[in-house]
């Protein structure tokens, strides 16, 4: 019997007598950019209106649980002026010529689409009004719309959109930058909390995800890759494997990896042995009997113990380059009343998406059809076209929902594998990675080691800051996503400041962005050291940060209202002050074994401050009891309930990252499944209180900014509870763990 995963769940639920499935409401997002990109879009591909008035809106971006498949159509529906209950949502195909930039990541769904998608809806509304006014021979200015109808109050006439769409479709769409948008006071959809458009289908187990794709005559493929990234096959028992049940083909992949020591995000087709069978389980079972003699290549030098020693040695040497500086740091440190030094470090991390990597491809008659859950469909089309000798225009890409991305699916490795194999065998091929494949051949979040030195004046004010950031690279180039922000707070708000980089530690595995790339490690370091400095100064950590934010920014760090990527100190102050009020920070109890920590960060155009309350027992087991979070994502929450869900999820992912790591021995990753990568469990989830502070700024993103401050809020709380400082992650490296 062919047993799919949903049948398995039904059977196991019946057998056990109970089955608990927790599903977040489909999440949401964010904000605004400018309307410059709006003029390149035609409104026509984005929606269909049926004669009965039912509206189908295309969701242009990939969906991975962050809620854009619900949120982007909400923007269109609001300006179209329809009842959300009459709206149906379909996933758009991967076609930039119709839908513009289709992209998931960086908390940019709303900043890039807030204006264009609203204008698409407004353009359709204007065409429908024009169609009605022409039919009634009345001025358009006398017509209005409400809930899918055009109204002419002077004559009492009305017409549903379904009655007008045929005529409206013949009209020339207006320029999108010319259409009139609603006053926010008129919103009937934005600011409400509809259920995610896929939620019911997910609960019912309907096939939405990349892993669900089934095609006639399709072969299932697994690929055994070298434990050391990039290693090649010398010999393998392929003839024996080809005779196993269900196996149709065994192919040795030579690969197309670049020899560049600083690998790009998508370095090419990785070598290995592909086993193609009638079912995935047959292919996976055959793999258990596969014997490969590997040429491990150039990556065997990789070892986490060696990396740690190289980082320690680099901290003793001058910077490789100075990234940012102002003032005389040496003089300020020399004259400081108190000088603090500390070294912080954080590990490589795997993305651990709940749905492992996979894709389905069908190559036939010089064309490729691809079912992909890539975060960047355009890259998936380009890379699969290249590997199969086609033009991107010869690739038809179906965007599939993914079970988590977090930056992992920017790398289109499974898409490339499926496309290449389909061309080799002339049949549709579905590639599905195992959990072990996914964890040991990830594009890891880079590790980092940071040496810090800061000076305080006699009154306890921070007057000097020196930061030495050590990471991986060839001395000139840093590995992908291994860079450091040159304007992260407190940069720009200290009298003398210097940030240096050393990036000469060689690394021969793939790296890439992880949720809140760069700052997910940096925030832990910066906010923890600021807490150290506040304690050394004898000051409240909140007051210490607020005092810094009251300083005039240094040249190059000034606030630019038209450049939302620059830190606005008033917005960061606002979330800090509000979270202090919510958590009763000023009156927090002081007792042994229990403590409160505070942290804040600006990233991905948004501001978050968080307070954590923890207790620590005699065995250094941490219980996180409560987290308060306040965010500033601008003037409009598109879907408040989804915003809360997304924020809570990001905080919990931050806690999860505190116990995870990827280490290397003899070139190979050590951790390969969740038994070695703890996840926060239901019993460890704290009370999470979330509030959003509205500001007059355009809406911004919610995919990432709540995660970075969650980690230092907890580590600072641990210090308050125990007097022990956590400077190294994961927690076990500092002698702690979650209870």
QUIHUZI-V375022 format. One record per backbone hydrogen bond with DSSP energy under -0.5 kcal/mol. CO is the residue of the C=O (numbers start at 1). NH is the residue of the N-H. If there is no record, write none. Layout:
co=CO nh=NH
co=CO nh=NH
This chain:
co=1 nh=3
co=2 nh=4
co=4 nh=8
co=5 nh=9
co=6 nh=10
co=7 nh=11
co=8 nh=12
co=9 nh=13
co=10 nh=14
co=11 nh=15
co=12 nh=16
co=13 nh=17
co=19 nh=21
co=20 nh=22
co=21 nh=23
co=22 nh=24
co=29 nh=638
co=31 nh=700
co=35 nh=38
co=35 nh=39
co=36 nh=39
co=37 nh=40
co=38 nh=41
co=43 nh=46
co=44 nh=47
co=46 nh=58
co=48 nh=56
co=50 nh=53
co=54 nh=50
co=55 nh=57
co=55 nh=88
co=56 nh=48
co=57 nh=90
co=58 nh=60
co=59 nh=92
co=63 nh=402
co=65 nh=27
co=67 nh=70
co=67 nh=71
co=68 nh=72
co=70 nh=74
co=71 nh=75
co=72 nh=76
co=73 nh=77
co=74 nh=78
co=75 nh=79
co=76 nh=80
co=77 nh=81
co=77 nh=82
co=81 nh=148
co=83 nh=86
co=84 nh=87
co=86 nh=55
co=88 nh=57
co=90 nh=59
co=93 nh=95
co=94 nh=397
co=95 nh=98
co=95 nh=99
co=96 nh=100
co=101 nh=103
co=102 nh=378
co=105 nh=108
co=108 nh=112
co=109 nh=113
co=110 nh=113
co=110 nh=114
co=113 nh=117
co=113 nh=118
co=114 nh=118
co=115 nh=119
co=116 nh=120
co=117 nh=121
co=118 nh=122
co=119 nh=123
co=120 nh=124
co=121 nh=125
co=122 nh=126
co=123 nh=127
co=124 nh=128
co=125 nh=129
co=126 nh=130
co=127 nh=131
co=128 nh=132
co=129 nh=133
co=130 nh=134
co=131 nh=135
co=132 nh=136
co=133 nh=137
co=133 nh=138
co=139 nh=142
co=140 nh=143
co=142 nh=153
co=144 nh=151
co=146 nh=149
co=148 nh=161
co=149 nh=146
co=150 nh=159
co=151 nh=144
co=152 nh=155
co=152 nh=156
co=152 nh=157
co=157 nh=152
co=159 nh=150
co=160 nh=163
co=160 nh=164
co=161 nh=164
co=161 nh=165
co=164 nh=168
co=165 nh=169
co=167 nh=170
co=168 nh=171
co=171 nh=173
co=175 nh=178
co=175 nh=179
co=176 nh=179
co=183 nh=186
co=184 nh=187
co=189 nh=192
co=196 nh=199
co=196 nh=200
co=198 nh=202
co=199 nh=203
co=200 nh=204
co=201 nh=206
co=202 nh=205
co=206 nh=208
co=208 nh=401
co=209 nh=212
co=210 nh=213
co=215 nh=218
co=219 nh=430
co=220 nh=277
co=221 nh=432
co=222 nh=275
co=223 nh=225
co=224 nh=273
co=227 nh=229
co=227 nh=669
co=228 nh=231
co=231 nh=226
co=232 nh=295
co=235 nh=293
co=236 nh=238
co=237 nh=241
co=238 nh=242
co=239 nh=243
co=240 nh=243
co=241 nh=244
co=244 nh=247
co=246 nh=278
co=249 nh=276
co=251 nh=253
co=251 nh=274
co=252 nh=254
co=253 nh=272
co=261 nh=263
co=263 nh=480
co=265 nh=267
co=267 nh=258
co=269 nh=256
co=269 nh=257
co=272 nh=253
co=273 nh=224
co=274 nh=251
co=274 nh=276
co=275 nh=222
co=276 nh=248
co=276 nh=249
co=277 nh=220
co=279 nh=283
co=280 nh=284
co=281 nh=285
co=282 nh=286
co=283 nh=287
co=284 nh=288
co=286 nh=289
co=287 nh=290
co=291 nh=237
co=292 nh=294
co=293 nh=234
co=293 nh=235
co=294 nh=296
co=295 nh=232
co=296 nh=299
co=299 nh=302
co=302 nh=667
co=303 nh=307
co=304 nh=308
co=305 nh=309
co=306 nh=310
co=307 nh=311
co=308 nh=312
co=309 nh=313
co=310 nh=314
co=311 nh=315
co=312 nh=316
co=313 nh=316
co=314 nh=317
co=321 nh=323
co=321 nh=501
co=324 nh=499
co=326 nh=497
co=327 nh=329
co=328 nh=332
co=329 nh=333
co=330 nh=334
co=331 nh=335
co=333 nh=336
co=338 nh=456
co=340 nh=454
co=342 nh=452
co=344 nh=450
co=345 nh=729
co=346 nh=448
co=348 nh=662
co=349 nh=445
co=354 nh=356
co=357 nh=433
co=359 nh=431
co=360 nh=371
co=361 nh=429
co=362 nh=364
co=362 nh=369
co=364 nh=367
co=367 nh=364
co=368 nh=396
co=369 nh=362
co=370 nh=372
co=370 nh=398
co=371 nh=360
co=372 nh=400
co=375 nh=104
co=376 nh=379
co=376 nh=380
co=377 nh=381
co=378 nh=382
co=379 nh=383
co=380 nh=384
co=381 nh=385
co=382 nh=386
co=383 nh=387
co=384 nh=388
co=385 nh=389
co=385 nh=390
co=386 nh=389
co=391 nh=394
co=392 nh=395
co=394 nh=368
co=394 nh=396
co=395 nh=397
co=396 nh=370
co=396 nh=398
co=397 nh=94
co=397 nh=399
co=398 nh=372
co=398 nh=400
co=401 nh=210
co=402 nh=404
co=403 nh=355
co=405 nh=408
co=406 nh=515
co=407 nh=410
co=408 nh=411
co=409 nh=375
co=409 nh=376
co=410 nh=412
co=412 nh=416
co=413 nh=417
co=414 nh=418
co=415 nh=419
co=416 nh=420
co=417 nh=421
co=418 nh=422
co=419 nh=423
co=420 nh=424
co=421 nh=425
co=422 nh=426
co=422 nh=427
co=428 nh=219
co=429 nh=361
co=429 nh=431
co=430 nh=221
co=430 nh=432
co=431 nh=359
co=434 nh=438
co=435 nh=439
co=436 nh=440
co=437 nh=441
co=442 nh=444
co=444 nh=512
co=445 nh=349
co=448 nh=346
co=449 nh=470
co=450 nh=344
co=451 nh=468
co=452 nh=342
co=453 nh=466
co=454 nh=340
co=455 nh=463
co=455 nh=464
co=456 nh=337
co=456 nh=338
co=457 nh=460
co=461 nh=457
co=462 nh=495
co=463 nh=496
co=464 nh=455
co=465 nh=498
co=466 nh=453
co=467 nh=469
co=467 nh=500
co=468 nh=451
co=468 nh=470
co=469 nh=502
co=470 nh=449
co=471 nh=505
co=472 nh=479
co=477 nh=474
co=479 nh=482
co=485 nh=488
co=488 nh=491
co=490 nh=493
co=492 nh=554
co=496 nh=465
co=497 nh=326
co=498 nh=467
co=499 nh=323
co=499 nh=324
co=500 nh=469
co=501 nh=320
co=501 nh=321
co=502 nh=471
co=503 nh=475
co=504 nh=506
co=505 nh=473
co=510 nh=444
co=516 nh=520
co=517 nh=519
co=518 nh=521
co=518 nh=522
co=519 nh=523
co=521 nh=525
co=522 nh=526
co=523 nh=527
co=524 nh=528
co=525 nh=529
co=526 nh=530
co=527 nh=531
co=528 nh=532
co=529 nh=533
co=530 nh=534
co=531 nh=535
co=532 nh=536
co=533 nh=537
co=534 nh=538
co=534 nh=539
co=535 nh=538
co=540 nh=544
co=541 nh=545
co=542 nh=546
co=543 nh=547
co=544 nh=548
co=545 nh=549
co=546 nh=550
co=547 nh=550
co=548 nh=551
co=554 nh=557
co=559 nh=561
co=560 nh=563
co=563 nh=566
co=567 nh=569
co=568 nh=571
co=568 nh=572
co=569 nh=573
co=570 nh=574
co=571 nh=575
co=572 nh=576
co=573 nh=577
co=574 nh=578
co=575 nh=579
co=576 nh=580
co=577 nh=581
co=578 nh=582
co=579 nh=583
co=580 nh=584
co=580 nh=585
co=581 nh=584
co=584 nh=587
co=585 nh=588
co=589 nh=591
co=591 nh=594
co=593 nh=616
co=594 nh=591
co=595 nh=614
co=597 nh=612
co=599 nh=610
co=601 nh=603
co=601 nh=608
co=603 nh=606
co=604 nh=701
co=606 nh=603
co=607 nh=632
co=608 nh=601
co=609 nh=630
co=610 nh=599
co=611 nh=628
co=612 nh=597
co=613 nh=625
co=613 nh=626
co=614 nh=595
co=615 nh=623
co=617 nh=620
co=620 nh=622
co=620 nh=737
co=621 nh=617
co=622 nh=624
co=622 nh=739
co=623 nh=615
co=623 nh=625
co=625 nh=687
co=626 nh=613
co=627 nh=689
co=628 nh=611
co=629 nh=691
co=630 nh=609
co=631 nh=693
co=632 nh=607
co=633 nh=700
co=634 nh=695
co=636 nh=638
co=638 nh=191
co=638 nh=192
co=639 nh=643
co=640 nh=644
co=641 nh=645
co=642 nh=28
co=642 nh=646
co=643 nh=647
co=644 nh=648
co=645 nh=649
co=646 nh=650
co=647 nh=651
co=648 nh=652
co=649 nh=653
co=650 nh=654
co=651 nh=655
co=652 nh=656
co=653 nh=657
co=654 nh=658
co=655 nh=658
co=656 nh=659
co=657 nh=660
co=658 nh=730
co=658 nh=731
co=659 nh=678
co=662 nh=348
co=663 nh=670
co=664 nh=304
co=665 nh=668
co=667 nh=229
co=668 nh=665
co=673 nh=676
co=681 nh=684
co=681 nh=685
co=682 nh=685
co=687 nh=627
co=687 nh=689
co=689 nh=629
co=691 nh=631
co=692 nh=694
co=697 nh=635
co=699 nh=32
co=704 nh=707
co=704 nh=708
co=705 nh=709
co=706 nh=710
co=707 nh=710
co=707 nh=711
co=708 nh=711
co=708 nh=712
co=709 nh=713
co=710 nh=714
co=711 nh=715
co=712 nh=716
co=713 nh=717
co=714 nh=718
co=715 nh=719
co=716 nh=720
co=717 nh=721
co=718 nh=722
co=719 nh=723
co=721 nh=593
co=725 nh=727
co=727 nh=345
co=730 nh=733
co=731 nh=734
co=731 nh=736
co=732 nh=735
co=737 nh=622
